[in-house]
């Protein structure tokens, strides 16, 4: 497993891959993970991790940018001689692993987690979007199979010109934990929310590419129209301070997980998460 995010931050990619590694190991499959690491792991990860050199990602300090596959981790990968090489991130590390895997004739698969090319516009780098899109298209086109979370993402990749075997790898939701039964009037009251007040929740990293500016703009329109509501933000990130200024009266819970996250979901009334429009609709 080769990935740019595994145990130094609790994001969706890291948690998904950890569940996968844990499942594989429970079935007797030997797994070795190559990934950047932080000074202190963000959570107890699954499997053995081989650290690769990395630096804080420019403009996104909570993330790390892998710098490739230098000699020691490369030798470790060669000695491991995998039956399958799974690459989760098309970064410098992913490209280095792809090149090595193709040279050695290993079967290579990839999982698709993020539309990185769509992030550039949020950081004033729109001009590089076609270049990055071409690099990503070439990367995934070189893999034997590509695993994506939804049928709509299959359509997106096909429209972007990605060739090859694209297969669905849908995620599941633990409906015992994430259940309306966990709705808590006490949780709401502790945060000053009235019984009839409508709580509008955004759950995710507070970063530009999650379109938090759109969230703030819609909430401002609700305030302007006199619609009674209470914004709730669950998550953290570099845009938190900006949101605190732009969305007065909002509840900021920070990062939550487990039962605390499930209670926050259940105790809200509306889940609001803006999508990125298709290019034809922009």
Buried (B, 14 or more C-beta within 10 A) or exposed (E): BBBBBBBBBBBBBBBBBBEBBBEBBEEEEEBBBBBBBBEEBBEEBBBEBBBBBBEEBEBBEBBBBBBBBEEEBBEBBEEBEBEBBBBBBBBBBBBBBBEBBEEEEBEBBBBBBBBBBBBBBBEEEEEEBEEBBEBBBBBBEBBBBBBBBEEEBBEBBEEBEBEBEBEEBEEEEEEEBBEEEBBEEEBBEEBEBEEEEBBBBBBBBBBBBBBBBBBBEBBEEBBEEEEEBBBBBBBBBBBBEBBEEBBEEBBBBEBBEEEEBBBBBBBBBEEBEBEBEEEEEE
